[in-house]
Amino acid sequence: MVARAVGIGCNEDSVGDVVAATCRLMDGDIEGDVAEALAARHVLDMACEAGLRNLVVKSDCNKFVAQLRRGHGKTTNFGAIVNLF
């Protein structure tokens, strides 16, 4: 399914308090799994710029989580984004 994508993410401290949050509209029609990977990448970039370390990525997108656990992506747009992690 193709849909307009909005990336939303936050960074929490060790007790679960939000220390930073972001929202990003992605232009164009983007597959859901690609949008999830781009949103996660955006949040990680923001966290690194803010000096946050020891980051944990959470997602409800099974395809994204499975790809991260495998440690490499296929030669697709989605795989190329996941390989950046």
GIQUIHU-V531903 format. One record per pair of residues at least 6 apart in sequence whose ideal C-beta (glycine too) atoms are under 8 Angstrom apart, sorted by the first residue. I is the first residue (numbers start at 1). J is the second residue. D is the distance in Angstrom with one decimal. If there is no record, write none. Layout:
# GIQUIHU-V531903
I & J & D
I & J & D
This chain:
# GIQUIHU-V531903
1 & 31 & 7.7
1 & 32 & 6.4
2 & 29 & 4.5
2 & 30 & 7.2
2 & 31 & 6.0
3 & 29 & 7.2
3 & 30 & 7.5
3 & 32 & 6.6
3 & 35 & 7.8
4 & 25 & 7.9
4 & 26 & 7.6
4 & 29 & 6.9
4 & 30 & 7.6
5 & 25 & 7.7
5 & 26 & 4.1
5 & 30 & 4.2
5 & 32 & 7.7
5 & 34 & 7.8
5 & 35 & 3.5
5 & 38 & 7.3
5 & 39 & 7.7
6 & 23 & 6.6
6 & 24 & 7.1
6 & 25 & 5.6
6 & 26 & 7.0
6 & 35 & 7.8
7 & 22 & 7.6
7 & 23 & 7.0
7 & 24 & 4.3
7 & 25 & 7.9
7 & 26 & 6.3
7 & 35 & 6.5
7 & 38 & 6.0
7 & 39 & 2.9
7 & 42 & 5.3
7 & 43 & 7.6
8 & 21 & 7.9
8 & 22 & 7.3
8 & 23 & 5.1
8 & 24 & 7.9
8 & 39 & 6.7
9 & 21 & 7.1
9 & 22 & 5.5
9 & 39 & 5.7
9 & 40 & 6.9
9 & 42 & 6.6
9 & 43 & 3.3
9 & 46 & 7.6
10 & 18 & 4.9
10 & 20 & 6.7
10 & 21 & 4.2
10 & 22 & 7.4
10 & 43 & 7.3
11 & 18 & 7.1
11 & 19 & 5.3
11 & 20 & 4.5
11 & 21 & 7.5
11 & 43 & 6.8
11 & 46 & 7.3
11 & 47 & 4.9
11 & 50 & 7.3
11 & 52 & 5.7
11 & 55 & 7.4
12 & 18 & 5.6
12 & 19 & 6.6
13 & 19 & 5.3
19 & 50 & 7.7
19 & 52 & 7.1
20 & 46 & 6.2
20 & 47 & 6.8
20 & 50 & 5.5
20 & 52 & 7.3
22 & 42 & 6.5
22 & 43 & 6.2
22 & 46 & 5.3
24 & 39 & 6.9
24 & 42 & 5.3
26 & 35 & 6.1
26 & 38 & 6.2
30 & 38 & 7.3
31 & 77 & 7.8
31 & 78 & 7.1
32 & 61 & 7.1
33 & 61 & 5.9
33 & 63 & 4.7
33 & 64 & 5.8
33 & 78 & 5.2
34 & 77 & 5.5
34 & 78 & 5.0
34 & 81 & 6.6
36 & 59 & 6.0
36 & 61 & 4.1
36 & 63 & 8.0
36 & 64 & 4.7
37 & 64 & 5.6
37 & 67 & 7.9
37 & 78 & 6.0
37 & 81 & 4.1
37 & 82 & 5.5
38 & 81 & 6.1
40 & 57 & 5.7
40 & 59 & 6.4
40 & 64 & 7.1
40 & 85 & 7.7
41 & 81 & 6.2
41 & 84 & 6.1
41 & 85 & 7.5
44 & 55 & 6.4
44 & 57 & 7.2
44 & 85 & 7.5
47 & 55 & 5.6
57 & 68 & 6.7
57 & 85 & 7.4
59 & 65 & 5.4
63 & 78 & 7.6
64 & 82 & 7.0
67 & 73 & 5.6
67 & 78 & 7.3
67 & 79 & 7.1
67 & 82 & 4.5
68 & 82 & 6.3
68 & 85 & 6.1
72 & 79 & 7.6
72 & 82 & 7.8
72 & 83 & 6.3
73 & 79 & 2.6
73 & 80 & 6.2
73 & 81 & 7.2
73 & 82 & 3.9
73 & 83 & 4.5
